[in-house]
Amino acid sequence: DIQIPPTRTFIQVSEIWVPVDGRLVLHSGNYTGAEGFAEASASESFGVGEGLPGRAWELARPVVMSNLETSAFKRSNAALVAGLSSGVAMPIFASGKLKAVLVILCSEDAQHKGALEVWSEKDGILTLADGYFGAAKDFEAVSRQTSFGRGQGLPGGVWAAQTPILMRDIGAGRGFIRAESAGKAGLSTGLGLPVPVPGGRLYVLSLLSSAGSPIARRFEIWDARTARTGKTGEAMLIDGICEREGRLWDEDNPRRVTAWKGEIGTVLATGLPLIKSNSSGLAAGYTSMLALPIHRGGELGFVVAWYL
């Protein structure tokens, strides 16, 4: 088997919270290196408006929390011990009904940099609604003064296409409008996600990371739209990044997947996000993964997966 040297990623903790009897309860999580935080999470639940997951549920939009050392984050003491500094909660709706809330928590220091952004549309433009930028103060200042039309930059591209988008080398100016400031901040990769919410308002979640602390070490974007695949319950791999050489798909890792076939197929069948951790059955060298469904109306449109 191919063994990939460990890389400290920008995302340190991933969690899935699901509604049960009027509260959000923990469905699954990946807590590698944060066992104390895992224990604190296992006994926790959230009502509407409570904590980071409950806030995203109440507002029905992605919510960034740039400082976890606050009473608004119910597990603040455990987060401090685990070295977690920021996070974002993304509600997952299908046909107006909350299916789950994805929470990702990050750590940042001089060597590990990244940014979390939530963009919202109003009067035909996207502006920054929420964000965490850590030490990238100049990039933050530029971002707060920047707006995007349909098709402009990473957020505008997601808005126009209504699809997840991966951008490589964002500091090199290849379609990333804030390239100069991103390059100075050491940011290299961007993942933009459309976030459908009730009422039709548009949100885009952007995850930006540096080469030294990537969001993840492998990405995959799967298109589950029937118009693209020709069949319901099937998805096609359309984009991705991986650290190893070669193609993202081959005979052992086919480009198409059907419902209940592996992790991506499980998301296709259930419409729920999936976290798999401490596993030897993933793509070579990876031990954990998260697969996120993107619903379009009442149907599953895309699955975005990343591996650590």
ZAZAKE-389903 format. One line per field, with one value per residue (C-alpha): residue number from 1; residue in one letter; x, y, z. Coordinates in steps of 0.05 Angstrom, whole numbers, m for minus. Example, Ala and Ser with C-alpha at 12.3 -4.5 7.8 and 13.67 -1.06 7.14 Angstrom:
pos	1_2;
code	A_S;
c1	246_273;
c2	m90_m21;
c3	156_143;
# end
This chain:
pos	1_2_3_4_5_6_7_8_9_10_11_12_13_14_15_16_17_18_19_20_21_22_23_24_25_26_27_28_29_30_31_32_33_34_35_36_37_38_39_40_41_42_43_44_45_46_47_48_49_50_51_52_53_54_55_56_57_58_59_60_61_62_63_64_65_66_67_68_69_70_71_72_73_74_75_76_77_78_79_80_81_82_83_84_85_86_87_88_89_90_91_92_93_94_95_96_97_98_99_100_101_102_103_104_105_106_107_108_109_110_111_112_113_114_115_116_117_118_119_120_121_122_123_124_125_126_127_128_129_130_131_132_133_134_135_136_137_138_139_140_141_142_143_144_145_146_147_148_149_150_151_152_153_154_155_156_157_158_159_160_161_162_163_164_165_166_167_168_169_170_171_172_173_174_175_176_177_178_179_180_181_182_183_184_185_186_187_188_189_190_191_192_193_194_195_196_197_198_199_200_201_202_203_204_205_206_207_208_209_210_211_212_213_214_215_216_217_218_219_220_221_222_223_224_225_226_227_228_229_230_231_232_233_234_235_236_237_238_239_240_241_242_243_244_245_246_247_248_249_250_251_252_253_254_255_256_257_258_259_260_261_262_263_264_265_266_267_268_269_270_271_272_273_274_275_276_277_278_279_280_281_282_283_284_285_286_287_288_289_290_291_292_293_294_295_296_297_298_299_300_301_302_303_304_305_306_307_308;
code	D_I_Q_I_P_P_T_R_T_F_I_Q_V_S_E_I_W_V_P_V_D_G_R_L_V_L_H_S_G_N_Y_T_G_A_E_G_F_A_E_A_S_A_S_E_S_F_G_V_G_E_G_L_P_G_R_A_W_E_L_A_R_P_V_V_M_S_N_L_E_T_S_A_F_K_R_S_N_A_A_L_V_A_G_L_S_S_G_V_A_M_P_I_F_A_S_G_K_L_K_A_V_L_V_I_L_C_S_E_D_A_Q_H_K_G_A_L_E_V_W_S_E_K_D_G_I_L_T_L_A_D_G_Y_F_G_A_A_K_D_F_E_A_V_S_R_Q_T_S_F_G_R_G_Q_G_L_P_G_G_V_W_A_A_Q_T_P_I_L_M_R_D_I_G_A_G_R_G_F_I_R_A_E_S_A_G_K_A_G_L_S_T_G_L_G_L_P_V_P_V_P_G_G_R_L_Y_V_L_S_L_L_S_S_A_G_S_P_I_A_R_R_F_E_I_W_D_A_R_T_A_R_T_G_K_T_G_E_A_M_L_I_D_G_I_C_E_R_E_G_R_L_W_D_E_D_N_P_R_R_V_T_A_W_K_G_E_I_G_T_V_L_A_T_G_L_P_L_I_K_S_N_S_S_G_L_A_A_G_Y_T_S_M_L_A_L_P_I_H_R_G_G_E_L_G_F_V_V_A_W_Y_L;
c1	0_21_37_30_70_26_7_m25_m87_m125_m188_m175_m245_m307_m375_m445_m504_m574_m642_m676_m737_m724_m649_m586_m549_m481_m485_m411_m345_m271_m229_m159_m113_m170_m196_m215_m258_m289_m310_m340_m379_m406_m450_m472_m535_m560_m628_m646_m598_m552_m478_m449_m492_m556_m540_m535_m601_m635_m609_m615_m548_m474_m445_m371_m346_m277_m264_m282_m261_m330_m392_m428_m387_m412_m349_m300_m256_m247_m233_m179_m144_m148_m118_m180_m187_m245_m302_m360_m427_m463_m537_m557_m629_m669_m738_m736_m724_m661_m624_m561_m511_m438_m388_m315_m265_m196_m130_m82_m13_47_55_m18_m59_m128_m193_m267_m316_m391_m416_m489_m526_m565_m586_m549_m480_m445_m415_m379_m430_m383_m311_m249_m181_m133_m66_m83_m104_m88_m127_m185_m185_m187_m242_m286_m282_m294_m359_m373_m421_m447_m389_m334_m280_m291_m356_m386_m367_m403_m463_m466_m457_m493_m439_m380_m315_m242_m190_m116_m59_m106_m46_m26_m85_m120_m191_m183_m196_m159_m98_m45_m67_m80_m9_20_m21_6_m63_m60_m125_m198_m261_m327_m393_m464_m508_m582_m628_m703_m730_m685_m630_m561_m500_m431_m382_m308_m253_m183_m119_m43_4_33_m35_m84_m158_m148_m100_m149_m213_m267_m329_m383_m440_m505_m552_m592_m580_m505_m505_m566_m589_m618_m577_m512_m455_m396_m329_m318_m261_m211_m141_m97_m26_m5_14_m32_m107_m161_m197_m173_m196_m193_m226_m279_m304_m377_m411_m481_m524_m497_m431_m377_m377_m400_m455_m479_m487_m524_m573_m585_m576_m537_m465_m417_m353_m307_m247_m189_m204_m158_m210_m203_m160_m88_m54_m115_m145_m207_m256_m318_m371_m419_m484_m506_m581_m615_m689_m713_m657_m585_m542_m470_m426_m361_m311_m245_m194_m143;
c2	0_72_107_183_222_254_326_371_396_461_422_384_361_343_328_310_330_306_329_280_299_374_372_361_298_273_224_216_252_251_273_249_277_310_252_297_340_276_256_325_320_250_273_339_359_426_459_512_570_533_530_531_475_503_573_547_511_574_620_568_588_574_605_620_624_657_648_583_610_639_617_616_553_503_460_518_487_423_463_503_440_410_473_488_561_569_533_535_501_486_465_413_421_380_403_455_402_401_336_349_402_394_425_432_459_485_503_556_579_609_546_528_579_582_620_606_650_655_696_717_747_812_858_817_814_770_802_773_755_719_698_675_695_684_718_736_806_839_784_795_870_858_806_851_904_857_837_788_787_723_683_726_693_630_652_681_619_574_621_620_545_524_472_460_486_471_524_508_558_614_660_655_696_641_665_682_757_766_728_779_783_708_695_741_705_638_612_562_521_542_499_535_502_524_521_516_540_550_613_611_658_639_626_603_573_580_540_567_535_538_486_473_460_440_433_360_316_292_322_292_325_276_298_261_299_252_298_285_211_187_147_162_137_144_195_212_238_305_338_328_337_284_284_220_219_192_195_203_142_75_3_m1_67_75_143_122_98_73_77_38_26_48_113_158_108_110_185_177_128_166_239_247_268_213_212_151_154_108_65_23_15_83_108_88_122_159_142_186_220_264_261_320_320_383_381_418_426_357_319_305_344_333_298_331_287_302_255_264;
c3	0_m13_52_52_104_156_142_193_158_170_188_253_272_231_260_235_279_262_289_337_377_371_387_348_369_347_289_276_280_264_324_308_361_399_441_500_454_427_497_510_444_456_514_483_445_418_415_364_373_421_407_337_307_338_313_241_251_278_223_168_138_148_211_225_296_295_369_405_473_486_523_456_441_492_489_495_550_511_448_483_507_437_405_363_345_296_262_214_216_151_153_101_76_27_5_61_115_158_145_185_207_187_236_218_268_252_285_263_283_247_205_194_157_127_120_126_87_80_21_13_m46_m42_m98_m149_m116_m66_m5_56_109_157_159_197_170_229_217_145_163_96_59_108_94_19_26_67_13_m45_m77_m133_m191_m221_m249_m217_m175_m134_m98_m162_m201_m151_m154_m230_m238_m174_m166_m120_m148_m133_m148_m150_m142_m121_m108_m181_m207_m247_m238_m165_m160_m94_m119_m99_m26_m24_m48_5_58_34_12_m45_m51_m50_m45_m58_m38_m54_8_m10_46_54_23_m38_m13_m38_6_m14_35_16_50_35_57_50_21_90_122_67_80_64_24_m29_m57_m100_m132_m154_m199_m181_m228_m272_m332_m325_m305_m343_m283_m215_m156_m194_m192_m236_m211_m246_m209_m154_m126_m95_m68_m103_m177_m230_m244_m193_m222_m249_m251_m175_m165_m219_m242_m233_m170_m154_m92_m32_m68_m18_20_m38_m55_17_13_m54_m21_45_26_91_101_121_162_162_208_227_167_124_69_38_m21_m11_47_74_141_145_99_97_43_39_m1_m38_m50_m106_m92_m72_m106_m91_m139_m117_m66_m44_m9_24_54_109;
# end
